[in-house]
């Protein structure tokens, strides 16, 4: 933690500013995915959960990730990721393949059709994220905000 932000006692009540920050962060964490998902659904594009899954696969070597790694990247349980991949597989956007390393696990592999669906959905996702997030953050605040959010994420 940075100086000035360490409480003397772990059970010391939050200040009004700390309470406001925690509650506001919670609202953002809930409202932002809903807003982006709503924008994508309204445009007839991929739901946010599918978009995020395909995005992570598109960035992986060989457009392939072990199912457990993909679930961790998307912050879902393995069973939740399995349901999403099954839906995507049913539409030909992803295929599953046995892991070459051990033959026990499964990989999710992004297909060309999946990459095309991701690219088609990207402009809507970008516009939504800009409208709901980036338009509200001054350029000079971005670096500091990224640093704070990374510290929060790594503390968990």
C-alpha positions, 0 to 999 in steps of 0.5 A: 500500500502507499503511504497515507492509505494504511489503517492503524487497525484492520478493523477500524471503520472506513472513512467517508471517502473510503466507504464512497470509493468502495461502494462506487467501485462495486457499482462500476463492477456491476453496472459496466459489464451489464451496460456493455452487454446491453449495447452488444445485444441491442446491436445483435452482436456477441454477448459480452461473455462470448466476446471476451472468450473469443478475445482471449482466444484470439490473443493466445498462441495458435488461437488456443487455450486450455479450458482451465486457462481460458476460464481463469482469463475470463474470470469464470468457473470451469463449468461456466466456461464449458457452457460458453464454449459449448454454445460457441462450438455449436455455432462453429466459432470455437472447436475443442481439442484434446491437449497434446501435452497430457491428453487429459485436458481440453483446449478451446481453439478459435476458428476462422468463423469465430475470429470473423464474429469477434472482428464484427463485434469489435466496433460495437464493443469499442464504442460501448467501452468508450461511452461508458468508461473512457469518455469519463476519464481524462487522459492525464488520469489514465496512468494513475487509475491503471496503477491503482486498479492493478494494485487492487487486482493484485492484492486479491 
